Amino acid sequence: MDLLILNQSKLDRGIRLFVALFLLIIAYPFENLTPIEFAFIFIAGVLIFNTLSGNCYIYRAFGINTCPVKE
């Protein structure tokens, strides 16, 4: 079983990167992190991993694939 199969389109990856950067900007004051800011940073990290790898395990669990089919 391959763990890093591409299952996200470039648009999907771009949206995830945009959302991750937005969450990091919201949680910018990295001093005295509140639990919600910590959650934003954690979610942003997961989204950045998804963006860089092109793989989303939630998509895989539900059988979703937005990556274009290679002919």
Backbone as JSON Lines, residues from 0, in Angstrom:
{"i":0,"aa":"M","n":[0.85,-1.18,0.0],"ca":[0.0,0.0,0.0],"c":[0.89,1.24,0.0]}
{"i":1,"aa":"D","n":[0.69,2.07,-0.98],"ca":[1.47,3.31,-1.07],"c":[0.86,4.36,-0.15]}
{"i":2,"aa":"L","n":[1.71,5.01,0.63],"ca":[1.22,6.02,1.57],"c":[1.09,7.39,0.95]}
{"i":3,"aa":"L","n":[1.89,7.71,-0.04],"ca":[1.88,9.05,-0.61],"c":[1.45,9.02,-2.08]}
{"i":4,"aa":"I","n":[0.21,8.64,-2.31],"ca":[-0.36,8.68,-3.65],"c":[-1.01,10.04,-3.83]}
{"i":5,"aa":"L","n":[-0.72,10.71,-4.95],"ca":[-1.34,12.01,-5.2],"c":[-2.86,11.85,-5.33]}
{"i":6,"aa":"N","n":[-3.59,12.59,-4.52],"ca":[-5.04,12.57,-4.64],"c":[-5.63,13.98,-4.52]}
{"i":7,"aa":"Q","n":[-4.8,15.0,-4.8],"ca":[-5.26,16.38,-4.76],"c":[-4.85,17.08,-6.05]}
{"i":8,"aa":"S","n":[-5.77,17.89,-6.58],"ca":[-5.44,18.69,-7.75],"c":[-4.61,19.9,-7.34]}
{"i":9,"aa":"K","n":[-4.04,20.58,-8.33],"ca":[-3.25,21.77,-8.02],"c":[-4.11,22.86,-7.4]}
{"i":10,"aa":"L","n":[-5.36,22.98,-7.84],"ca":[-6.27,23.97,-7.26],"c":[-6.54,23.65,-5.8]}
{"i":11,"aa":"D","n":[-6.79,22.4,-5.51],"ca":[-7.04,21.96,-4.13],"c":[-5.84,22.25,-3.25]}
{"i":12,"aa":"R","n":[-4.65,21.97,-3.76],"ca":[-3.42,22.22,-3.0],"c":[-3.22,23.72,-2.78]}
{"i":13,"aa":"G","n":[-3.52,24.53,-3.79],"ca":[-3.37,25.98,-3.66],"c":[-4.32,26.56,-2.62]}
{"i":14,"aa":"I","n":[-5.54,26.05,-2.6],"ca":[-6.52,26.52,-1.6],"c":[-6.07,26.15,-0.21]}
{"i":15,"aa":"R","n":[-5.56,24.94,-0.04],"ca":[-5.06,24.51,1.27],"c":[-3.89,25.38,1.73]}
{"i":16,"aa":"L","n":[-2.99,25.72,0.82],"ca":[-1.86,26.57,1.18],"c":[-2.34,27.96,1.58]}
{"i":17,"aa":"F","n":[-3.3,28.51,0.85],"ca":[-3.85,29.82,1.18],"c":[-4.49,29.81,2.56]}
{"i":18,"aa":"V","n":[-5.29,28.79,2.86],"ca":[-5.94,28.67,4.16],"c":[-4.89,28.52,5.27]}
{"i":19,"aa":"A","n":[-3.85,27.73,5.02],"ca":[-2.8,27.53,6.02],"c":[-2.09,28.84,6.32]}
{"i":20,"aa":"L","n":[-1.76,29.6,5.29],"ca":[-1.1,30.89,5.51],"c":[-2.01,31.86,6.26]}
{"i":21,"aa":"F","n":[-3.29,31.83,5.93],"ca":[-4.26,32.68,6.64],"c":[-4.32,32.32,8.12]}
{"i":22,"aa":"L","n":[-4.35,31.03,8.44],"ca":[-4.38,30.6,9.84],"c":[-3.11,31.0,10.57]}
{"i":23,"aa":"L","n":[-1.97,30.92,9.9],"ca":[-0.72,31.34,10.53],"c":[-0.7,32.85,10.8]}
{"i":24,"aa":"I","n":[-1.28,33.61,9.88],"ca":[-1.35,35.06,10.09],"c":[-2.26,35.39,11.27]}
{"i":25,"aa":"I","n":[-3.37,34.68,11.4],"ca":[-4.28,34.91,12.53],"c":[-3.58,34.61,13.85]}
{"i":26,"aa":"A","n":[-2.78,33.55,13.88],"ca":[-2.11,33.13,15.12],"c":[-0.71,33.74,15.21]}
{"i":27,"aa":"Y","n":[-0.47,34.86,14.54],"ca":[0.87,35.43,14.44],"c":[1.56,35.71,15.77]}
{"i":28,"aa":"P","n":[0.9,36.33,16.75],"ca":[1.66,36.6,17.99],"c":[2.01,35.28,18.68]}
{"i":29,"aa":"F","n":[3.19,34.76,18.4],"ca":[3.59,33.46,18.91],"c":[4.03,33.5,20.37]}
{"i":30,"aa":"E","n":[3.73,34.56,21.08],"ca":[4.01,34.64,22.51],"c":[2.73,34.33,23.27]}
{"i":31,"aa":"N","n":[2.85,33.55,24.3],"ca":[1.7,33.18,25.14],"c":[0.55,32.65,24.3]}
{"i":32,"aa":"L","n":[0.79,31.53,23.63],"ca":[-0.22,30.95,22.75],"c":[-1.46,30.52,23.54]}
{"i":33,"aa":"T","n":[-2.6,30.91,23.04],"ca":[-3.86,30.42,23.59],"c":[-4.15,29.07,22.93]}
{"i":34,"aa":"P","n":[-5.03,28.28,23.48],"ca":[-5.34,26.99,22.86],"c":[-5.86,27.12,21.42]}
{"i":35,"aa":"I","n":[-6.62,28.15,21.13],"ca":[-7.15,28.31,19.77],"c":[-6.03,28.66,18.79]}
{"i":36,"aa":"E","n":[-5.05,29.47,19.24],"ca":[-3.91,29.79,18.37],"c":[-3.06,28.54,18.13]}
{"i":37,"aa":"F","n":[-2.89,27.74,19.16],"ca":[-2.16,26.48,18.99],"c":[-2.88,25.58,18.0]}
{"i":38,"aa":"A","n":[-4.2,25.52,18.08],"ca":[-4.99,24.71,17.15],"c":[-4.84,25.23,15.73]}
{"i":39,"aa":"F","n":[-4.84,26.57,15.54],"ca":[-4.65,27.15,14.21],"c":[-3.29,26.77,13.64]}
{"i":40,"aa":"I","n":[-2.25,26.81,14.47],"ca":[-0.91,26.46,14.0],"c":[-0.83,24.98,13.65]}
{"i":41,"aa":"F","n":[-1.46,24.12,14.45],"ca":[-1.46,22.69,14.17],"c":[-2.2,22.4,12.86]}
{"i":42,"aa":"I","n":[-3.37,22.99,12.68],"ca":[-4.15,22.78,11.45],"c":[-3.39,23.31,10.25]}
{"i":43,"aa":"A","n":[-2.74,24.46,10.4],"ca":[-1.94,25.01,9.3],"c":[-0.8,24.06,8.95]}
{"i":44,"aa":"G","n":[-0.17,23.45,9.94],"ca":[0.9,22.48,9.68],"c":[0.39,21.28,8.91]}
{"i":45,"aa":"V","n":[-0.77,20.78,9.27],"ca":[-1.36,19.64,8.56],"c":[-1.68,20.03,7.11]}
{"i":46,"aa":"L","n":[-2.23,21.22,6.92],"ca":[-2.56,21.67,5.57],"c":[-1.31,21.88,4.72]}
{"i":47,"aa":"I","n":[-0.25,22.38,5.33],"ca":[1.0,22.56,4.59],"c":[1.59,21.2,4.21]}
{"i":48,"aa":"F","n":[1.51,20.22,5.11],"ca":[1.95,18.87,4.76],"c":[1.14,18.33,3.59]}
{"i":49,"aa":"N","n":[-0.18,18.52,3.63],"ca":[-1.03,18.06,2.53],"c":[-0.66,18.75,1.23]}
{"i":50,"aa":"T","n":[-0.36,20.04,1.31],"ca":[0.0,20.79,0.11],"c":[1.3,20.28,-0.49]}
{"i":51,"aa":"L","n":[2.3,20.07,0.34],"ca":[3.6,19.64,-0.16],"c":[3.6,18.2,-0.66]}
{"i":52,"aa":"S","n":[2.85,17.33,0.0],"ca":[2.85,15.92,-0.39],"c":[1.82,15.62,-1.47]}
{"i":53,"aa":"G","n":[0.78,16.44,-1.58],"ca":[-0.29,16.17,-2.56],"c":[-1.19,15.04,-2.13]}
{"i":54,"aa":"N","n":[-1.13,14.69,-0.87],"ca":[-1.88,13.55,-0.35],"c":[-2.7,13.98,0.85]}
{"i":55,"aa":"C","n":[-3.96,13.58,0.87],"ca":[-4.83,13.85,2.02],"c":[-5.41,12.52,2.48]}
{"i":56,"aa":"Y","n":[-5.12,12.15,3.71],"ca":[-5.58,10.85,4.22],"c":[-7.09,10.83,4.46]}
{"i":57,"aa":"I","n":[-7.68,11.97,4.72],"ca":[-9.15,12.03,4.85],"c":[-9.79,11.75,3.5]}
{"i":58,"aa":"Y","n":[-9.23,12.35,2.43],"ca":[-9.72,12.05,1.08],"c":[-9.61,10.56,0.8]}
{"i":59,"aa":"R","n":[-8.47,9.97,1.18],"ca":[-8.26,8.55,0.91],"c":[-9.28,7.7,1.66]}
{"i":60,"aa":"A","n":[-9.59,8.06,2.91],"ca":[-10.55,7.29,3.7],"c":[-11.93,7.3,3.06]}
{"i":61,"aa":"F","n":[-12.3,8.42,2.42],"ca":[-13.61,8.52,1.79],"c":[-13.58,8.2,0.3]}
{"i":62,"aa":"G","n":[-12.42,7.85,-0.23],"ca":[-12.31,7.49,-1.64],"c":[-12.39,8.67,-2.59]}
{"i":63,"aa":"I","n":[-12.04,9.86,-2.12],"ca":[-12.1,11.07,-2.95],"c":[-10.75,11.27,-3.61]}
{"i":64,"aa":"N","n":[-10.78,11.64,-4.89],"ca":[-9.55,11.94,-5.61],"c":[-9.82,13.11,-6.53]}
{"i":65,"aa":"T","n":[-9.19,14.26,-6.28],"ca":[-9.39,15.43,-7.13],"c":[-8.24,15.61,-8.11]}
{"i":66,"aa":"C","n":[-7.27,14.69,-8.09],"ca":[-6.13,14.75,-8.99],"c":[-6.6,14.3,-10.38]}
{"i":67,"aa":"P","n":[-6.21,15.06,-11.41],"ca":[-6.64,14.65,-12.77],"c":[-6.07,13.28,-13.14]}
{"i":68,"aa":"V","n":[-6.83,12.54,-13.92],"ca":[-6.46,11.21,-14.32],"c":[-5.36,11.29,-15.38]}
{"i":69,"aa":"K","n":[-4.28,10.51,-15.19],"ca":[-3.2,10.46,-16.18],"c":[-3.57,9.45,-17.25]}
{"i":70,"aa":"E","n":[-3.41,9.86,-18.52],"ca":[-3.74,8.97,-19.63],"c":[-2.52,8.29,-20.17]}
